[in-house]
C-alpha cells in the first residue's frame, strides 16, 4: 500500500485505513504502528522531514 494515498487511519475497533480514492482496508497493525510505518516511509524517501512522534499525522 502506498502511504501517499492514505487519507485516514482509524480504529473501529479494528484498524482501518481509508485511501484518497475511498477504498478501505482493515489491517492487523494498531493505529500507532501504522502511523509509525507511514512516518518511517516518508523519512526513508526523504519527501518530508518529520519530527519524532506522529509527524503531524492525526488519528482518532
PyMOL Python script that loads the backbone (N, CA, C, O; Angstrom):
from pymol import cmd

cmd.read_pdbstr("""\
ATOM      1  N   UNK A   1       0.852  -1.161   0.000  1.00  0.00           N
ATOM      2  CA  UNK A   1       0.000   0.000   0.000  1.00  0.00           C
ATOM      3  C   UNK A   1       0.903   1.231   0.000  1.00  0.00           C
ATOM      4  O   UNK A   1       1.855   1.310   0.776  1.00  0.00           O
ATOM      5  N   UNK A   2       0.603   2.171  -0.859  1.00  0.00           N
ATOM      6  CA  UNK A   2       1.396   3.381  -0.955  1.00  0.00           C
ATOM      7  C   UNK A   2       0.901   4.395   0.073  1.00  0.00           C
ATOM      8  O   UNK A   2      -0.246   4.837   0.018  1.00  0.00           O
ATOM      9  N   UNK A   3       1.772   4.758   1.006  1.00  0.00           N
ATOM     10  CA  UNK A   3       1.400   5.664   2.092  1.00  0.00           C
ATOM     11  C   UNK A   3       0.963   7.037   1.596  1.00  0.00           C
ATOM     12  O   UNK A   3       0.259   7.757   2.304  1.00  0.00           O
ATOM     13  N   UNK A   4       1.367   7.398   0.405  1.00  0.00           N
ATOM     14  CA  UNK A   4       0.991   8.700  -0.149  1.00  0.00           C
ATOM     15  C   UNK A   4      -0.522   8.801  -0.321  1.00  0.00           C
ATOM     16  O   UNK A   4      -1.082   9.895  -0.241  1.00  0.00           O
ATOM     17  N   UNK A   5      -1.182   7.683  -0.555  1.00  0.00           N
ATOM     18  CA  UNK A   5      -2.622   7.679  -0.801  1.00  0.00           C
ATOM     19  C   UNK A   5      -3.467   7.478   0.452  1.00  0.00           C
ATOM     20  O   UNK A   5      -4.692   7.403   0.361  1.00  0.00           O
ATOM     21  N   UNK A   6      -2.835   7.388   1.618  1.00  0.00           N
ATOM     22  CA  UNK A   6      -3.589   7.203   2.860  1.00  0.00           C
ATOM     23  C   UNK A   6      -4.194   8.532   3.273  1.00  0.00           C
ATOM     24  O   UNK A   6      -3.502   9.537   3.429  1.00  0.00           O
ATOM     25  N   UNK A   7      -5.502   8.503   3.443  1.00  0.00           N
ATOM     26  CA  UNK A   7      -6.221   9.702   3.868  1.00  0.00           C
ATOM     27  C   UNK A   7      -6.499   9.684   5.362  1.00  0.00           C
ATOM     28  O   UNK A   7      -6.436  10.720   6.025  1.00  0.00           O
ATOM     29  N   UNK A   8      -6.811   8.491   5.896  1.00  0.00           N
ATOM     30  CA  UNK A   8      -7.235   8.406   7.288  1.00  0.00           C
ATOM     31  C   UNK A   8      -6.913   7.030   7.845  1.00  0.00           C
ATOM     32  O   UNK A   8      -7.002   6.023   7.142  1.00  0.00           O
ATOM     33  N   UNK A   9      -6.534   7.001   9.127  1.00  0.00           N
ATOM     34  CA  UNK A   9      -6.307   5.747   9.853  1.00  0.00           C
ATOM     35  C   UNK A   9      -7.156   5.825  11.113  1.00  0.00           C
ATOM     36  O   UNK A   9      -7.028   6.761  11.901  1.00  0.00           O
ATOM     37  N   UNK A  10      -8.030   4.826  11.298  1.00  0.00           N
ATOM     38  CA  UNK A  10      -8.955   4.823  12.436  1.00  0.00           C
ATOM     39  C   UNK A  10      -9.034   3.427  13.040  1.00  0.00           C
ATOM     40  O   UNK A  10      -8.641   2.440  12.419  1.00  0.00           O
ATOM     41  N   UNK A  11      -9.550   3.367  14.261  1.00  0.00           N
ATOM     42  CA  UNK A  11      -9.829   2.087  14.915  1.00  0.00           C
ATOM     43  C   UNK A  11     -11.335   1.976  15.095  1.00  0.00           C
ATOM     44  O   UNK A  11     -11.960   2.862  15.677  1.00  0.00           O
ATOM     45  N   UNK A  12     -11.924   0.884  14.594  1.00  0.00           N
ATOM     46  CA  UNK A  12     -13.389   0.699  14.637  1.00  0.00           C
ATOM     47  C   UNK A  12     -13.884  -0.473  15.472  1.00  0.00           C
ATOM     48  O   UNK A  12     -15.104  -0.602  15.364  1.00  0.00           O
ATOM     49  N   UNK A  13     -13.355  -1.296  16.206  1.00  0.00           N
ATOM     50  CA  UNK A  13     -12.054  -1.235  16.854  1.00  0.00           C
ATOM     51  C   UNK A  13     -10.911  -1.752  15.995  1.00  0.00           C
ATOM     52  O   UNK A  13      -9.752  -1.519  16.339  1.00  0.00           O
ATOM     53  N   UNK A  14     -11.189  -2.454  14.876  1.00  0.00           N
ATOM     54  CA  UNK A  14     -10.097  -2.891  14.013  1.00  0.00           C
ATOM     55  C   UNK A  14      -9.497  -1.674  13.319  1.00  0.00           C
ATOM     56  O   UNK A  14     -10.206  -0.720  13.001  1.00  0.00           O
ATOM     57  N   UNK A  15      -8.192  -1.713  13.089  1.00  0.00           N
ATOM     58  CA  UNK A  15      -7.533  -0.602  12.415  1.00  0.00           C
ATOM     59  C   UNK A  15      -7.959  -0.594  10.954  1.00  0.00           C
ATOM     60  O   UNK A  15      -7.794  -1.581  10.237  1.00  0.00           O
ATOM     61  N   UNK A  16      -8.509   0.533  10.528  1.00  0.00           N
ATOM     62  CA  UNK A  16      -8.999   0.688   9.159  1.00  0.00           C
ATOM     63  C   UNK A  16      -8.281   1.854   8.507  1.00  0.00           C
ATOM     64  O   UNK A  16      -8.218   2.954   9.056  1.00  0.00           O
ATOM     65  N   UNK A  17      -7.736   1.592   7.315  1.00  0.00           N
ATOM     66  CA  UNK A  17      -7.044   2.622   6.550  1.00  0.00           C
ATOM     67  C   UNK A  17      -7.949   3.009   5.389  1.00  0.00           C
ATOM     68  O   UNK A  17      -8.389   2.150   4.626  1.00  0.00           O
ATOM     69  N   UNK A  18      -8.225   4.302   5.256  1.00  0.00           N
ATOM     70  CA  UNK A  18      -9.016   4.817   4.148  1.00  0.00           C
ATOM     71  C   UNK A  18      -8.074   5.535   3.193  1.00  0.00           C
ATOM     72  O   UNK A  18      -7.293   6.396   3.600  1.00  0.00           O
ATOM     73  N   UNK A  19      -8.157   5.171   1.916  1.00  0.00           N
ATOM     74  CA  UNK A  19      -7.328   5.813   0.899  1.00  0.00           C
ATOM     75  C   UNK A  19      -8.053   7.002   0.291  1.00  0.00           C
ATOM     76  O   UNK A  19      -9.256   7.173   0.486  1.00  0.00           O
ATOM     77  N   UNK A  20      -7.317   7.818  -0.441  1.00  0.00           N
ATOM     78  CA  UNK A  20      -7.901   9.010  -1.053  1.00  0.00           C
ATOM     79  C   UNK A  20      -8.983   8.670  -2.083  1.00  0.00           C
ATOM     80  O   UNK A  20      -9.825   9.514  -2.389  1.00  0.00           O
ATOM     81  N   UNK A  21      -8.971   7.448  -2.620  1.00  0.00           N
ATOM     82  CA  UNK A  21      -9.999   7.047  -3.582  1.00  0.00           C
ATOM     83  C   UNK A  21     -11.224   6.428  -2.902  1.00  0.00           C
ATOM     84  O   UNK A  21     -12.141   5.963  -3.579  1.00  0.00           O
ATOM     85  N   UNK A  22     -11.240   6.424  -1.554  1.00  0.00           N
ATOM     86  CA  UNK A  22     -12.384   5.910  -0.810  1.00  0.00           C
ATOM     87  C   UNK A  22     -12.300   4.450  -0.422  1.00  0.00           C
ATOM     88  O   UNK A  22     -13.107   3.984   0.383  1.00  0.00           O
ATOM     89  N   UNK A  23     -11.351   3.715  -0.968  1.00  0.00           N
ATOM     90  CA  UNK A  23     -11.200   2.302  -0.601  1.00  0.00           C
ATOM     91  C   UNK A  23     -10.733   2.199   0.840  1.00  0.00           C
ATOM     92  O   UNK A  23      -9.953   3.021   1.320  1.00  0.00           O
ATOM     93  N   UNK A  24     -11.231   1.160   1.526  1.00  0.00           N
ATOM     94  CA  UNK A  24     -10.888   0.932   2.926  1.00  0.00           C
ATOM     95  C   UNK A  24     -10.234  -0.433   3.069  1.00  0.00           C
ATOM     96  O   UNK A  24     -10.627  -1.401   2.418  1.00  0.00           O
ATOM     97  N   UNK A  25      -9.230  -0.491   3.934  1.00  0.00           N
ATOM     98  CA  UNK A  25      -8.532  -1.727   4.218  1.00  0.00           C
ATOM     99  C   UNK A  25      -8.478  -1.917   5.727  1.00  0.00           C
ATOM    100  O   UNK A  25      -8.152  -0.985   6.463  1.00  0.00           O
ATOM    101  N   UNK A  26      -8.797  -3.122   6.188  1.00  0.00           N
ATOM    102  CA  UNK A  26      -8.662  -3.475   7.603  1.00  0.00           C
ATOM    103  C   UNK A  26      -7.327  -4.204   7.728  1.00  0.00           C
ATOM    104  O   UNK A  26      -7.062  -5.158   6.997  1.00  0.00           O
ATOM    105  N   UNK A  27      -6.487  -3.746   8.659  1.00  0.00           N
ATOM    106  CA  UNK A  27      -5.155  -4.319   8.818  1.00  0.00           C
ATOM    107  C   UNK A  27      -4.967  -4.833  10.239  1.00  0.00           C
ATOM    108  O   UNK A  27      -5.720  -4.473  11.144  1.00  0.00           O
ATOM    109  N   UNK A  28      -3.960  -5.674  10.427  1.00  0.00           N
ATOM    110  CA  UNK A  28      -3.687  -6.262  11.734  1.00  0.00           C
ATOM    111  C   UNK A  28      -2.990  -5.295  12.678  1.00  0.00           C
ATOM    112  O   UNK A  28      -3.158  -5.389  13.894  1.00  0.00           O
ATOM    113  N   UNK A  29      -2.211  -4.370  12.136  1.00  0.00           N
ATOM    114  CA  UNK A  29      -1.416  -3.457  12.948  1.00  0.00           C
ATOM    115  C   UNK A  29      -2.313  -2.471  13.698  1.00  0.00           C
ATOM    116  O   UNK A  29      -3.428  -2.176  13.268  1.00  0.00           O
ATOM    117  N   UNK A  30      -1.807  -1.969  14.824  1.00  0.00           N
ATOM    118  CA  UNK A  30      -2.528  -0.938  15.575  1.00  0.00           C
ATOM    119  C   UNK A  30      -2.420   0.385  14.826  1.00  0.00           C
ATOM    120  O   UNK A  30      -1.595   0.536  13.925  1.00  0.00           O
ATOM    121  N   UNK A  31      -3.261   1.337  15.211  1.00  0.00           N
ATOM    122  CA  UNK A  31      -3.213   2.663  14.595  1.00  0.00           C
ATOM    123  C   UNK A  31      -1.812   3.252  14.768  1.00  0.00           C
ATOM    124  O   UNK A  31      -1.255   3.807  13.821  1.00  0.00           O
ATOM    125  N   UNK A  32      -1.247   3.137  15.952  1.00  0.00           N
ATOM    126  CA  UNK A  32       0.084   3.708  16.199  1.00  0.00           C
ATOM    127  C   UNK A  32       1.145   3.039  15.331  1.00  0.00           C
ATOM    128  O   UNK A  32       2.042   3.710  14.820  1.00  0.00           O
ATOM    129  N   UNK A  33       1.048   1.711  15.159  1.00  0.00           N
ATOM    130  CA  UNK A  33       2.013   1.013  14.301  1.00  0.00           C
ATOM    131  C   UNK A  33       1.917   1.508  12.860  1.00  0.00           C
ATOM    132  O   UNK A  33       2.940   1.694  12.202  1.00  0.00           O
ATOM    133  N   UNK A  34       0.706   1.721  12.370  1.00  0.00           N
ATOM    134  CA  UNK A  34       0.515   2.227  11.007  1.00  0.00           C
ATOM    135  C   UNK A  34       1.120   3.622  10.882  1.00  0.00           C
ATOM    136  O   UNK A  34       1.809   3.919   9.907  1.00  0.00           O
ATOM    137  N   UNK A  35       0.863   4.469  11.862  1.00  0.00           N
ATOM    138  CA  UNK A  35       1.419   5.827  11.838  1.00  0.00           C
ATOM    139  C   UNK A  35       2.946   5.780  11.856  1.00  0.00           C
ATOM    140  O   UNK A  35       3.603   6.541  11.147  1.00  0.00           O
ATOM    141  N   UNK A  36       3.503   4.891  12.663  1.00  0.00           N
ATOM    142  CA  UNK A  36       4.962   4.752  12.710  1.00  0.00           C
ATOM    143  C   UNK A  36       5.510   4.291  11.359  1.00  0.00           C
ATOM    144  O   UNK A  36       6.544   4.786  10.910  1.00  0.00           O
ATOM    145  N   UNK A  37       4.829   3.352  10.713  1.00  0.00           N
ATOM    146  CA  UNK A  37       5.269   2.875   9.393  1.00  0.00           C
ATOM    147  C   UNK A  37       5.179   3.980   8.345  1.00  0.00           C
ATOM    148  O   UNK A  37       6.064   4.105   7.499  1.00  0.00           O
ATOM    149  N   UNK A  38       4.124   4.776   8.394  1.00  0.00           N
ATOM    150  CA  UNK A  38       3.971   5.892   7.458  1.00  0.00           C
ATOM    151  C   UNK A  38       5.090   6.909   7.673  1.00  0.00           C
ATOM    152  O   UNK A  38       5.701   7.388   6.718  1.00  0.00           O
ATOM    153  N   UNK A  39       5.347   7.229   8.934  1.00  0.00           N
ATOM    154  CA  UNK A  39       6.413   8.180   9.269  1.00  0.00           C
ATOM    155  C   UNK A  39       7.758   7.678   8.759  1.00  0.00           C
ATOM    156  O   UNK A  39       8.519   8.436   8.159  1.00  0.00           O
ATOM    157  N   UNK A  40       8.053   6.401   8.996  1.00  0.00           N
ATOM    158  CA  UNK A  40       9.310   5.811   8.514  1.00  0.00           C
ATOM    159  C   UNK A  40       9.400   5.880   6.995  1.00  0.00           C
ATOM    160  O   UNK A  40      10.459   6.187   6.448  1.00  0.00           O
ATOM    161  N   UNK A  41       8.295   5.596   6.313  1.00  0.00           N
ATOM    162  CA  UNK A  41       8.261   5.655   4.853  1.00  0.00           C
ATOM    163  C   UNK A  41       8.649   7.037   4.361  1.00  0.00           C
ATOM    164  O   UNK A  41       9.510   7.166   3.491  1.00  0.00           O
ATOM    165  N   UNK A  42       8.019   8.079   4.910  1.00  0.00           N
ATOM    166  CA  UNK A  42       8.315   9.442   4.471  1.00  0.00           C
ATOM    167  C   UNK A  42       9.756   9.837   4.789  1.00  0.00           C
ATOM    168  O   UNK A  42      10.385  10.563   4.020  1.00  0.00           O
ATOM    169  N   UNK A  43      10.272   9.368   5.901  1.00  0.00           N
ATOM    170  CA  UNK A  43      11.678   9.655   6.222  1.00  0.00           C
ATOM    171  C   UNK A  43      12.614   8.936   5.250  1.00  0.00           C
ATOM    172  O   UNK A  43      13.614   9.511   4.820  1.00  0.00           O
ATOM    173  N   UNK A  44      12.302   7.686   4.900  1.00  0.00           N
ATOM    174  CA  UNK A  44      13.158   6.906   4.009  1.00  0.00           C
ATOM    175  C   UNK A  44      13.239   7.506   2.615  1.00  0.00           C
ATOM    176  O   UNK A  44      14.303   7.512   1.996  1.00  0.00           O
ATOM    177  N   UNK A  45      12.118   8.009   2.123  1.00  0.00           N
ATOM    178  CA  UNK A  45      12.133   8.563   0.764  1.00  0.00           C
ATOM    179  C   UNK A  45      12.475  10.050   0.769  1.00  0.00           C
ATOM    180  O   UNK A  45      12.517  10.686  -0.284  1.00  0.00           O
ATOM    181  N   UNK A  46      12.718  10.597   1.947  1.00  0.00           N
ATOM    182  CA  UNK A  46      13.140  11.994   2.116  1.00  0.00           C
ATOM    183  C   UNK A  46      12.200  12.991   1.450  1.00  0.00           C
ATOM    184  O   UNK A  46      12.642  14.018   0.935  1.00  0.00           O
ATOM    185  N   UNK A  47      10.910  12.690   1.460  1.00  0.00           N
ATOM    186  CA  UNK A  47       9.925  13.633   0.930  1.00  0.00           C
ATOM    187  C   UNK A  47       9.705  14.741   1.939  1.00  0.00           C
ATOM    188  O   UNK A  47       9.634  15.917   1.584  1.00  0.00           O
ATOM    189  N   UNK A  48       9.599  14.359   3.189  1.00  0.00           N
ATOM    190  CA  UNK A  48       9.372  15.316   4.266  1.00  0.00           C
ATOM    191  C   UNK A  48      10.324  15.012   5.408  1.00  0.00           C
ATOM    192  O   UNK A  48      10.699  13.862   5.635  1.00  0.00           O
ATOM    193  N   UNK A  49      10.698  16.034   6.105  1.00  0.00           N
ATOM    194  CA  UNK A  49      11.436  15.833   7.350  1.00  0.00           C
ATOM    195  C   UNK A  49      10.425  15.971   8.466  1.00  0.00           C
ATOM    196  O   UNK A  49       9.961  17.071   8.767  1.00  0.00           O
ATOM    197  N   UNK A  50      10.085  14.850   9.079  1.00  0.00           N
ATOM    198  CA  UNK A  50       9.052  14.829  10.102  1.00  0.00           C
ATOM    199  C   UNK A  50       9.674  14.812  11.486  1.00  0.00           C
ATOM    200  O   UNK A  50      10.696  14.160  11.698  1.00  0.00           O
ATOM    201  N   UNK A  51       9.070  15.522  12.428  1.00  0.00           N
ATOM    202  CA  UNK A  51       9.552  15.445  13.809  1.00  0.00           C
ATOM    203  C   UNK A  51       9.252  14.072  14.401  1.00  0.00           C
ATOM    204  O   UNK A  51       8.453  13.317  13.846  1.00  0.00           O
ATOM    205  N   UNK A  52       9.880  13.750  15.507  1.00  0.00           N
ATOM    206  CA  UNK A  52       9.596  12.479  16.179  1.00  0.00           C
ATOM    207  C   UNK A  52       8.135  12.431  16.611  1.00  0.00           C
ATOM    208  O   UNK A  52       7.496  13.467  16.792  1.00  0.00           O
ATOM    209  N   UNK A  53       7.628  11.243  16.770  1.00  0.00           N
ATOM    210  CA  UNK A  53       6.229  11.069  17.182  1.00  0.00           C
ATOM    211  C   UNK A  53       5.336  10.913  15.979  1.00  0.00           C
ATOM    212  O   UNK A  53       5.690  10.211  15.032  1.00  0.00           O
ATOM    213  N   UNK A  54       4.184  11.556  15.997  1.00  0.00           N
ATOM    214  CA  UNK A  54       3.193  11.386  14.942  1.00  0.00           C
ATOM    215  C   UNK A  54       3.611  12.022  13.634  1.00  0.00           C
ATOM    216  O   UNK A  54       3.133  11.610  12.577  1.00  0.00           O
ATOM    217  N   UNK A  55       4.477  13.000  13.669  1.00  0.00           N
ATOM    218  CA  UNK A  55       4.896  13.618  12.430  1.00  0.00           C
ATOM    219  C   UNK A  55       3.775  14.401  11.781  1.00  0.00           C
ATOM    220  O   UNK A  55       3.737  14.534  10.558  1.00  0.00           O
ATOM    221  N   UNK A  56       2.862  14.921  12.587  1.00  0.00           N
ATOM    222  CA  UNK A  56       1.768  15.718  12.040  1.00  0.00           C
ATOM    223  C   UNK A  56       0.563  14.894  11.625  1.00  0.00           C
ATOM    224  O   UNK A  56      -0.467  15.457  11.254  1.00  0.00           O
ATOM    225  N   UNK A  57       0.670  13.569  11.678  1.00  0.00           N
ATOM    226  CA  UNK A  57      -0.470  12.734  11.299  1.00  0.00           C
ATOM    227  C   UNK A  57      -1.437  12.644  12.468  1.00  0.00           C
ATOM    228  O   UNK A  57      -1.027  12.440  13.610  1.00  0.00           O
ATOM    229  N   UNK A  58      -2.694  12.794  12.183  1.00  0.00           N
ATOM    230  CA  UNK A  58      -3.723  12.714  13.220  1.00  0.00           C
ATOM    231  C   UNK A  58      -4.382  11.347  13.150  1.00  0.00           C
ATOM    232  O   UNK A  58      -4.470  10.757  12.074  1.00  0.00           O
ATOM    233  N   UNK A  59      -4.840  10.842  14.274  1.00  0.00           N
ATOM    234  CA  UNK A  59      -5.644   9.619  14.276  1.00  0.00           C
ATOM    235  C   UNK A  59      -6.723   9.765  15.329  1.00  0.00           C
ATOM    236  O   UNK A  59      -6.605  10.539  16.279  1.00  0.00           O
ATOM    237  N   UNK A  60      -7.774   8.997  15.127  1.00  0.00           N
ATOM    238  CA  UNK A  60      -8.923   9.051  16.048  1.00  0.00           C
ATOM    239  C   UNK A  60      -8.887   7.879  16.984  1.00  0.00           C
ATOM    240  O   UNK A  60      -9.766   7.742  17.835  1.00  0.00           O
TER     241      UNK A  60
END
""", "prot")
cmd.dss("prot")
cmd.show_as("cartoon", "prot")
cmd.util.cbc("prot")
cmd.orient("prot")
